[in-house]
């Protein structure tokens, strides 16, 4: 019979009755875990961490000191509804990271994917959806209702406006304010985020073939520097690259039409 490892809880920690603690969990000094929390097997709460509300932390996630997870939304519209925060497996959550639960005006849930790294001071606001394999550099901040695709990199001190979307494999530079949607594979820089081409470094690091990158660059030029309206160019690209799954992700992202406009290349921004 397999014997599951017993959780190791420091005597100075406070784990409320009702909290569900998985096998092999380590809860370090002065941590506070609320009664609705679920801590997945093999998680490590290093020290002085606050886990509040209806918060679920996936297996093997590591949380560093002074992180605060599952606290109420920073929203005047929140009225105490039992919304949730769900964090996926194998994440690394560094010091002073904050993540809030959802609201009745949103999804009632904030969801963070697997294998993400959240550096010091990063913030995930209420009702956000964050994909797998993301990397948030120090003090990267999401407003409420933001959608972040898989493999996105947010630079230090960047801030994403509420309801904005950032597509998968995109990169946002440091000190950038994102007030418009950033297409999948895009690279956004500037005081207010504008496209500076594609995230070529990220694509190469993740093993995208040269031909695939070449086709993405062709599609990018057609989308933003071709004739006609953006809607017409999207239709043209969708037809020209009908069998290209990567390009179709960009097409679908634009057609999904969130509440924010699509960020344009810097060369076109003044003419928008």
C-alpha positions in Angstrom: 0.0 0.0 0.0 1.3 3.4 -1.0 1.8 5.7 2.0 1.2 9.4 1.2 3.7 11.8 2.8 2.2 13.8 5.7 2.0 17.6 5.4 4.7 19.4 7.3 3.2 22.5 9.0 5.4 24.8 11.1 4.0 25.3 14.6 3.8 29.1 14.1 1.6 28.7 11.0 -2.2 29.1 11.3 -4.2 26.7 9.2 -8.0 27.1 9.7 -10.3 24.2 10.2 -11.8 23.3 6.8 -8.7 24.0 4.8 -7.8 21.0 2.6 -4.1 20.3 2.6 -2.6 17.8 0.2 0.0 15.2 0.7 3.5 16.3 1.1 2.7 20.0 1.5 5.1 22.2 3.4 3.7 25.2 5.2 6.4 27.4 6.7 6.7 29.8 9.6 3.9 32.4 10.2 1.8 31.4 7.2 -2.0 32.0 7.4 -4.3 29.6 5.5 -8.1 30.3 5.5 -10.9 27.7 5.9 -11.9 27.5 2.2 -8.3 27.1 0.9 -7.2 24.0 -1.1 -3.4 23.5 -1.2 -2.4 20.8 -3.7 0.0 18.0 -3.0 3.6 18.9 -2.9 3.1 22.6 -2.6 5.6 24.7 -0.6 4.5 27.8 1.3 7.9 29.1 2.3 7.0 31.5 5.1 4.7 34.4 6.0 2.2 33.8 3.2 -1.5 34.7 3.3 -3.9 32.3 1.5 -7.5 33.6 1.9 -11.0 33.1 0.4 -12.0 30.3 -1.9 -8.4 29.7 -3.2 -7.1 26.6 -4.9 -3.3 26.2 -5.4 -2.3 23.5 -7.8 0.2 20.7 -7.0 3.9 21.5 -6.5 3.5 25.2 -6.7 6.0 27.1 -4.6 5.0 30.4 -2.9 7.6 32.8 -1.4 7.3 35.1 1.6 4.8 37.9 1.8 2.7 36.7 -1.1 -1.1 37.3 -0.6 -3.4 35.0 -2.6 -7.2 35.0 -2.7 -7.9 38.3 -1.1 -11.0 40.3 -2.1 -11.0 42.2 -5.4 -9.9 45.8 -5.5 -13.3 46.8 -6.8 -16.0 49.0 -5.3 -18.5 46.7 -6.9 -17.5 43.6 -4.9 -20.2 42.8 -2.3 -18.7 39.7 -0.6 -19.8 37.1 -3.1 -18.0 33.7 -2.7 -15.9 34.0 -5.8 -12.7 32.1 -6.4 -9.0 32.1 -7.3 -7.7 29.0 -9.0 -3.9 28.6 -9.5 -2.5 25.8 -11.7 0.2 23.3 -11.0 4.0 23.9 -10.9 3.9 27.6 -10.6 6.6 29.8 -8.9 5.1 32.7 -7.0 7.8 35.0 -5.7 7.8 37.6 -2.8 4.9 40.2 -2.5 2.9 38.7 -5.4 -0.9 39.4 -5.1 -3.8 37.6 -6.8 -7.4 38.5 -6.1 -10.6 36.4 -6.4 -13.3 37.2 -9.0 -16.5 39.2 -8.9 -20.2 38.8 -9.7 -19.7 41.4 -12.5 -17.1 39.1 -14.1 -16.5 35.4 -14.2 -16.8 34.8 -10.4 -13.3 33.4 -10.8 -9.7 34.5 -11.4 -7.8 31.7 -13.1 -4.0 31.3 -13.4 -2.6 28.4 -15.6 0.2 26.0 -15.0 3.9 26.4 -14.8 3.9 30.2 -14.6 6.5 32.3 -13.0 5.4 35.4 -11.2 8.4 37.6 -10.0 8.5 40.0 -7.1 5.5 42.2 -6.7 3.5 40.9 -9.7 -0.3 41.4 -9.5 -3.2 39.5 -11.0 -6.5 41.4 -10.6 -10.0 40.1 -10.3 -11.6 38.0 -13.0 -8.4 37.6 -15.0 -7.6 34.5 -17.1 -3.9 33.8 -17.3 -2.6 31.0 -19.5 0.1 28.4 -19.0 3.9 29.0 -19.1 3.7 32.7 -18.6 6.4 34.9 -17.1 5.6 38.1 -15.3 8.7 40.1 -14.4 8.9 42.2 -11.3 5.9 44.4 -10.6 4.0 43.4 -13.8 0.4 44.3 -13.1 -3.0 43.1 -14.5 -6.1 45.1 -14.1 -9.5 43.3 -13.7 -10.9 41.1 -16.5 -7.6 40.8 -18.4 -6.9 37.8 -20.6 -3.3 36.6 -21.0 -2.5 33.7 -23.4 0.0 30.9 -22.9 3.7 31.7 -23.1 3.3 35.4 -22.7 6.2 37.5 -21.2 5.4 40.7 -19.4 8.3 43.0 -18.7 9.1 44.6 -15.4 6.8 47.4 -14.2 4.4 46.8 -17.2 0.7 47.3 -16.6 -2.2 45.9 -18.5 -5.5 47.9 -18.6 -8.7 46.2 -17.5 -10.5 44.1 -20.2 -7.4 44.1 -22.4 -6.2 40.9 -24.1 -2.7 39.7 -24.8 -2.5 36.7 -27.2 -0.3 33.7 -26.8 3.5 33.9 -27.3 3.4 37.7 -27.2 6.0 39.8 -25.3 5.5 43.1 -23.6 8.5 45.3 -22.8 9.3 46.8 -19.4 7.5 50.0 -18.3 4.9 49.5 -21.0 1.2 50.4 -20.4 -1.0 48.1 -22.4 -4.4 49.8 -23.2 -5.1 47.9 -26.4 -5.2 44.2 -27.4 -1.8 42.7 -28.4 -2.0 40.0 -31.1 -0.6 36.5 -30.6 3.1 36.4 -31.3 3.3 40.2 -31.1 6.0 42.3 -29.5 4.7 45.5 -27.8 6.9 48.4 -26.6 6.4 52.1 -25.8 4.8 54.3 -23.1 1.5 53.1 -24.5 1.9 49.7 -26.1 2.4 49.6 -29.8 3.6 46.7 -31.9 7.2 46.5 -32.8 6.9 43.4 -35.0 6.7 39.8 -33.7 8.3 38.1 -30.7 11.0 36.5 -32.8 13.3 35.7 -29.9 10.5 33.9 -28.0 9.5 32.0 -31.2 13.0 30.8 -31.8 13.5 29.8 -28.1 10.4 27.7 -28.2 11.5 25.8 -31.3 9.3 27.3 -34.0 10.6 26.3 -37.4 12.2 28.9 -39.7 9.4 28.4 -42.3 6.7 29.0 -39.6 8.3 32.2 -38.5 8.6 33.4 -42.1 4.9 32.8 -42.7 4.0 34.7 -39.5 6.1 37.6 -40.7 4.4 37.6 -44.1 1.0 37.5 -42.4 1.9 40.3 -40.1 2.9 42.5 -43.1 -0.3 41.7 -44.9 -2.4 42.4 -41.8 -1.0 45.8 -40.9 0.6 47.2 -44.1 -1.6 45.9 -46.9 -4.4 47.8 -48.7 -8.0 48.2 -47.4 -9.4 48.1 -43.9 -8.2 45.9 -41.1 -11.3 43.8 -41.4 -10.7 43.3 -45.2 -7.0 42.4 -44.5 -8.0 39.9 -41.8 -10.2 38.2 -44.3 -7.4 38.2 -46.9 -4.9 36.7 -44.5 -7.4 34.1 -43.3 -7.8 32.9 -46.9 -4.1 33.1 -47.9 -3.0 31.2 -44.8 -6.0 28.8 -44.4 -3.8 25.8 -43.4 -1.5 27.7 -41.1 -2.6 27.2 -37.5 -0.3 29.9 -36.1 -1.6 32.6 -38.4 -5.2 31.4 -37.8 -4.6 32.1 -34.1 -4.0 35.7 -34.9 -7.0 35.9 -37.2 -9.3 34.3 -34.5 -7.9 36.7 -31.9 -8.7 39.8 -34.0 -12.1 38.5 -34.9 -13.0 37.8 -31.3 -13.1 41.6 -30.8 -12.6 42.3 -27.1 -13.5 45.6 -25.4 -10.2 47.1 -26.4 -8.9 48.0 -29.8 -6.1 46.1 -31.5 -2.7 47.6 -30.9 -1.1 48.7 -34.2 2.5 48.9 -35.3 4.3 52.1 -34.2 4.5 53.3 -37.8 0.7 53.3 -38.1 -0.2 54.5 -34.6 -0.4 58.2 -35.4 -2.7 57.5 -38.3 -5.1 55.3 -36.3 
